[in-house]
């Protein structure tokens, strides 16, 4: 039986997690604070961008690089 890391789906998931973590690191994810939605504005730590529909702002805010890295660490430990 192949190990989990040798299975195609596991390799695919690991590659996607690596891509997300790399992108988050390039955004200085560990030091950029938290992103948040406030009506038509998305707060990106030190800068607020207005003009979003509130639904879109709620969609964008969870892509906070710091959140991605927090979620990546436990996933990386599981996938070894």
VMD Tcl script that builds the backbone (N, CA, C; Angstrom):
set m [mol new atoms 240]
animate dup $m
set s [atomselect $m all]
$s set {name element resname resid chain x y z} {
  {N N UNK 1 A 0.834 -1.186 0.000}
  {CA C UNK 1 A 0.000 0.000 0.000}
  {C C UNK 1 A 0.881 1.252 0.000}
  {N N UNK 2 A 0.507 2.238 -0.810}
  {CA C UNK 2 A 1.290 3.466 -0.895}
  {C C UNK 2 A 0.998 4.363 0.303}
  {N N UNK 3 A 2.015 5.119 0.700}
  {CA C UNK 3 A 1.806 6.081 1.778}
  {C C UNK 3 A 0.908 7.193 1.271}
  {N N UNK 4 A 0.345 7.960 2.202}
  {CA C UNK 4 A -0.551 9.064 1.839}
  {C C UNK 4 A 0.139 10.051 0.907}
  {N N UNK 5 A 1.414 10.347 1.154}
  {CA C UNK 5 A 2.152 11.314 0.346}
  {C C UNK 5 A 2.365 10.831 -1.083}
  {N N UNK 6 A 2.275 9.530 -1.331}
  {CA C UNK 6 A 2.479 8.990 -2.670}
  {C C UNK 6 A 1.197 8.982 -3.504}
  {N N UNK 7 A 0.073 9.250 -2.899}
  {CA C UNK 7 A -1.199 9.199 -3.602}
  {C C UNK 7 A -1.424 10.498 -4.381}
  {N N UNK 8 A -1.959 10.384 -5.603}
  {CA C UNK 8 A -2.135 11.576 -6.449}
  {C C UNK 8 A -2.971 12.682 -5.797}
  {N N UNK 9 A -4.058 12.353 -5.139}
  {CA C UNK 9 A -4.893 13.381 -4.518}
  {C C UNK 9 A -4.129 14.094 -3.409}
  {N N UNK 10 A -3.396 13.342 -2.606}
  {CA C UNK 10 A -2.619 13.956 -1.529}
  {C C UNK 10 A -1.549 14.887 -2.101}
  {N N UNK 11 A -0.908 14.481 -3.187}
  {CA C UNK 11 A 0.108 15.347 -3.815}
  {C C UNK 11 A -0.541 16.614 -4.371}
  {N N UNK 12 A -1.727 16.468 -4.966}
  {CA C UNK 12 A -2.440 17.617 -5.500}
  {C C UNK 12 A -2.792 18.600 -4.383}
  {N N UNK 13 A -3.361 18.095 -3.296}
  {CA C UNK 13 A -3.749 18.955 -2.168}
  {C C UNK 13 A -2.526 19.630 -1.571}
  {N N UNK 14 A -1.449 18.874 -1.404}
  {CA C UNK 14 A -0.223 19.449 -0.850}
  {C C UNK 14 A 0.319 20.560 -1.752}
  {N N UNK 15 A 0.263 20.357 -3.061}
  {CA C UNK 15 A 0.735 21.386 -3.986}
  {C C UNK 15 A -0.119 22.648 -3.890}
  {N N UNK 16 A -1.439 22.517 -3.763}
  {CA C UNK 16 A -2.308 23.691 -3.639}
  {C C UNK 16 A -2.044 24.417 -2.321}
  {N N UNK 17 A -1.854 23.668 -1.239}
  {CA C UNK 17 A -1.543 24.295 0.052}
  {C C UNK 17 A -0.215 25.039 -0.019}
  {N N UNK 18 A 0.766 24.435 -0.678}
  {CA C UNK 18 A 2.064 25.101 -0.844}
  {C C UNK 18 A 1.913 26.404 -1.634}
  {N N UNK 19 A 1.083 26.383 -2.689}
  {CA C UNK 19 A 0.850 27.598 -3.478}
  {C C UNK 19 A 0.211 28.688 -2.633}
  {N N UNK 20 A -0.813 28.332 -1.864}
  {CA C UNK 20 A -1.486 29.326 -1.022}
  {C C UNK 20 A -0.548 29.886 0.031}
  {N N UNK 21 A 0.234 29.017 0.657}
  {CA C UNK 21 A 1.168 29.479 1.689}
  {C C UNK 21 A 2.235 30.381 1.078}
  {N N UNK 22 A 2.735 30.026 -0.097}
  {CA C UNK 22 A 3.737 30.855 -0.759}
  {C C UNK 22 A 3.199 32.227 -1.103}
  {N N UNK 23 A 1.983 32.262 -1.616}
  {CA C UNK 23 A 1.352 33.542 -1.941}
  {C C UNK 23 A 1.156 34.379 -0.682}
  {N N UNK 24 A 0.709 33.746 0.387}
  {CA C UNK 24 A 0.498 34.464 1.647}
  {C C UNK 24 A 1.817 35.007 2.192}
  {N N UNK 25 A 2.877 34.225 2.082}
  {CA C UNK 25 A 4.188 34.698 2.563}
  {C C UNK 25 A 4.658 35.897 1.754}
  {N N UNK 26 A 4.415 35.885 0.455}
  {CA C UNK 26 A 4.819 37.021 -0.394}
  {C C UNK 26 A 4.046 38.281 -0.020}
  {N N UNK 27 A 2.884 38.123 0.593}
  {CA C UNK 27 A 2.098 39.276 1.056}
  {C C UNK 27 A 2.488 39.684 2.468}
  {N N UNK 28 A 3.586 39.123 2.977}
  {CA C UNK 28 A 4.040 39.404 4.337}
  {C C UNK 28 A 2.964 38.997 5.338}
  {N N UNK 29 A 2.407 37.797 5.136}
  {CA C UNK 29 A 1.292 37.312 5.925}
  {C C UNK 29 A 1.516 37.273 7.420}
  {N N UNK 30 A 2.732 37.061 7.872}
  {CA C UNK 30 A 2.949 36.969 9.311}
  {C C UNK 30 A 2.916 38.323 10.013}
  {N N UNK 31 A 3.024 39.411 9.278}
  {CA C UNK 31 A 3.084 40.695 9.957}
  {C C UNK 31 A 2.104 41.730 9.454}
  {N N UNK 32 A 1.132 41.315 8.653}
  {CA C UNK 32 A 0.273 42.339 8.051}
  {C C UNK 32 A -1.052 42.511 8.769}
  {N N UNK 33 A -1.230 41.943 9.941}
  {CA C UNK 33 A -2.475 42.120 10.675}
  {C C UNK 33 A -3.603 41.296 10.087}
  {N N UNK 34 A -4.831 41.635 10.441}
  {CA C UNK 34 A -5.977 40.885 9.945}
  {C C UNK 34 A -6.786 41.724 8.978}
  {N N UNK 35 A -7.293 41.082 7.956}
  {CA C UNK 35 A -8.181 41.727 7.020}
  {C C UNK 35 A -9.590 41.620 7.578}
  {N N UNK 36 A -10.412 42.617 7.312}
  {CA C UNK 36 A -11.784 42.588 7.814}
  {C C UNK 36 A -12.707 43.336 6.860}
  {N N UNK 37 A -13.975 42.985 6.912}
  {CA C UNK 37 A -14.979 43.629 6.079}
  {C C UNK 37 A -15.815 44.560 6.934}
  {N N UNK 38 A -16.057 45.768 6.417}
  {CA C UNK 38 A -16.882 46.769 7.090}
  {C C UNK 38 A -17.791 47.398 6.047}
  {N N UNK 39 A -18.945 46.797 5.820}
  {CA C UNK 39 A -19.860 47.327 4.802}
  {C C UNK 39 A -19.247 47.277 3.425}
  {N N UNK 40 A -19.017 48.451 2.807}
  {CA C UNK 40 A -18.463 48.534 1.459}
  {C C UNK 40 A -16.937 48.612 1.462}
  {N N UNK 41 A -16.312 48.400 2.623}
  {CA C UNK 41 A -14.864 48.561 2.767}
  {C C UNK 41 A -14.229 47.272 3.262}
  {N N UNK 42 A -13.057 46.968 2.713}
  {CA C UNK 42 A -12.247 45.869 3.238}
  {C C UNK 42 A -11.032 46.505 3.891}
  {N N UNK 43 A -10.818 46.182 5.164}
  {CA C UNK 43 A -9.663 46.692 5.885}
  {C C UNK 43 A -8.490 45.738 5.691}
  {N N UNK 44 A -7.420 46.238 5.077}
  {CA C UNK 44 A -6.209 45.456 4.863}
  {C C UNK 44 A -5.132 45.986 5.803}
  {N N UNK 45 A -5.299 45.779 7.072}
  {CA C UNK 45 A -4.347 46.218 8.096}
  {C C UNK 45 A -4.187 47.726 8.106}
  {N N UNK 46 A -3.233 48.229 7.327}
  {CA C UNK 46 A -2.905 49.637 7.387}
  {C C UNK 46 A -3.669 50.458 6.350}
  {N N UNK 47 A -4.388 49.788 5.436}
  {CA C UNK 47 A -5.087 50.474 4.351}
  {C C UNK 47 A -6.511 49.940 4.270}
  {N N UNK 48 A -7.464 50.822 4.068}
  {CA C UNK 48 A -8.843 50.423 3.825}
  {C C UNK 48 A -9.188 50.724 2.374}
  {N N UNK 49 A -9.776 49.757 1.702}
  {CA C UNK 49 A -10.224 49.957 0.333}
  {C C UNK 49 A -11.738 49.959 0.310}
  {N N UNK 50 A -12.307 51.044 -0.161}
  {CA C UNK 50 A -13.759 51.177 -0.231}
  {C C UNK 50 A -14.245 50.837 -1.632}
  {N N UNK 51 A -15.554 50.731 -1.772}
  {CA C UNK 51 A -16.158 50.528 -3.077}
  {C C UNK 51 A -16.582 49.103 -3.352}
  {N N UNK 52 A -16.384 48.200 -2.404}
  {CA C UNK 52 A -16.829 46.820 -2.577}
  {C C UNK 52 A -18.307 46.720 -2.209}
  {N N UNK 53 A -19.030 45.870 -2.905}
  {CA C UNK 53 A -20.367 45.507 -2.433}
  {C C UNK 53 A -20.143 44.753 -1.119}
  {N N UNK 54 A -20.974 44.940 -0.094}
  {CA C UNK 54 A -20.750 44.272 1.189}
  {C C UNK 54 A -20.572 42.755 1.077}
  {N N UNK 55 A -21.287 42.120 0.153}
  {CA C UNK 55 A -21.134 40.672 -0.018}
  {C C UNK 55 A -19.741 40.331 -0.515}
  {N N UNK 56 A -19.213 41.141 -1.423}
  {CA C UNK 56 A -17.861 40.907 -1.938}
  {C C UNK 56 A -16.832 41.188 -0.846}
  {N N UNK 57 A -17.043 42.227 -0.075}
  {CA C UNK 57 A -16.117 42.524 1.032}
  {C C UNK 57 A -16.046 41.348 2.001}
  {N N UNK 58 A -17.192 40.753 2.296}
  {CA C UNK 58 A -17.202 39.580 3.184}
  {C C UNK 58 A -16.499 38.388 2.550}
  {N N UNK 59 A -16.508 38.309 1.230}
  {CA C UNK 59 A -15.812 37.233 0.527}
  {C C UNK 59 A -14.297 37.464 0.511}
  {N N UNK 60 A -13.883 38.703 0.317}
  {CA C UNK 60 A -12.460 39.033 0.190}
  {C C UNK 60 A -11.742 38.932 1.534}
  {N N UNK 61 A -12.337 39.418 2.590}
  {CA C UNK 61 A -11.666 39.508 3.889}
  {C C UNK 61 A -11.093 38.178 4.380}
  {N N UNK 62 A -11.745 37.027 4.197}
  {CA C UNK 62 A -11.159 35.772 4.686}
  {C C UNK 62 A -9.888 35.333 3.965}
  {N N UNK 63 A -9.534 36.006 2.863}
  {CA C UNK 63 A -8.305 35.640 2.168}
  {C C UNK 63 A -7.079 36.309 2.782}
  {N N UNK 64 A -7.226 36.771 3.990}
  {CA C UNK 64 A -6.154 37.355 4.783}
  {C C UNK 64 A -4.942 36.421 4.779}
  {N N UNK 65 A -3.771 36.886 4.307}
  {CA C UNK 65 A -2.596 36.019 4.281}
  {C C UNK 65 A -2.253 35.415 5.640}
  {N N UNK 66 A -2.430 36.155 6.703}
  {CA C UNK 66 A -2.133 35.609 8.035}
  {C C UNK 66 A -3.060 34.442 8.351}
  {N N UNK 67 A -4.324 34.519 7.941}
  {CA C UNK 67 A -5.258 33.420 8.165}
  {C C UNK 67 A -4.846 32.208 7.348}
  {N N UNK 68 A -4.457 32.421 6.101}
  {CA C UNK 68 A -4.019 31.307 5.256}
  {C C UNK 68 A -2.842 30.589 5.901}
  {N N UNK 69 A -1.876 31.355 6.404}
  {CA C UNK 69 A -0.707 30.727 7.027}
  {C C UNK 69 A -1.073 29.999 8.315}
  {N N UNK 70 A -2.009 30.543 9.099}
  {CA C UNK 70 A -2.454 29.843 10.310}
  {C C UNK 70 A -3.084 28.503 9.951}
  {N N UNK 71 A -3.875 28.482 8.881}
  {CA C UNK 71 A -4.519 27.243 8.466}
  {C C UNK 71 A -3.547 26.302 7.774}
  {N N UNK 72 A -2.529 26.849 7.104}
  {CA C UNK 72 A -1.562 26.018 6.400}
  {C C UNK 72 A -0.707 25.205 7.371}
  {N N UNK 73 A -0.301 25.803 8.463}
  {CA C UNK 73 A 0.601 25.108 9.390}
  {C C UNK 73 A 0.046 23.784 9.880}
  {N N UNK 74 A -1.210 23.732 10.387}
  {CA C UNK 74 A -1.737 22.431 10.822}
  {C C UNK 74 A -1.901 21.457 9.652}
  {N N UNK 75 A -2.292 21.949 8.469}
  {CA C UNK 75 A -2.446 21.075 7.305}
  {C C UNK 75 A -1.099 20.506 6.882}
  {N N UNK 76 A -0.074 21.325 6.918}
  {CA C UNK 76 A 1.250 20.863 6.536}
  {C C UNK 76 A 1.742 19.772 7.478}
  {N N UNK 77 A 1.433 19.901 8.771}
  {CA C UNK 77 A 1.853 18.893 9.732}
  {C C UNK 77 A 1.167 17.552 9.454}
  {N N UNK 78 A -0.092 17.590 9.042}
  {CA C UNK 78 A -0.839 16.365 8.748}
  {C C UNK 78 A -0.283 15.695 7.504}
  {N N UNK 79 A 0.051 16.506 6.491}
  {CA C UNK 79 A 0.513 15.953 5.234}
  {C C UNK 79 A 2.015 15.655 5.223}
  {N N UNK 80 A 2.686 16.035 6.313}
  {CA C UNK 80 A 4.056 15.674 6.531}
  {C C UNK 80 A 5.071 16.343 5.733}
}
mol reanalyze $m
mol bondsrecalc $m
mol representation Tube
mol addrep $m
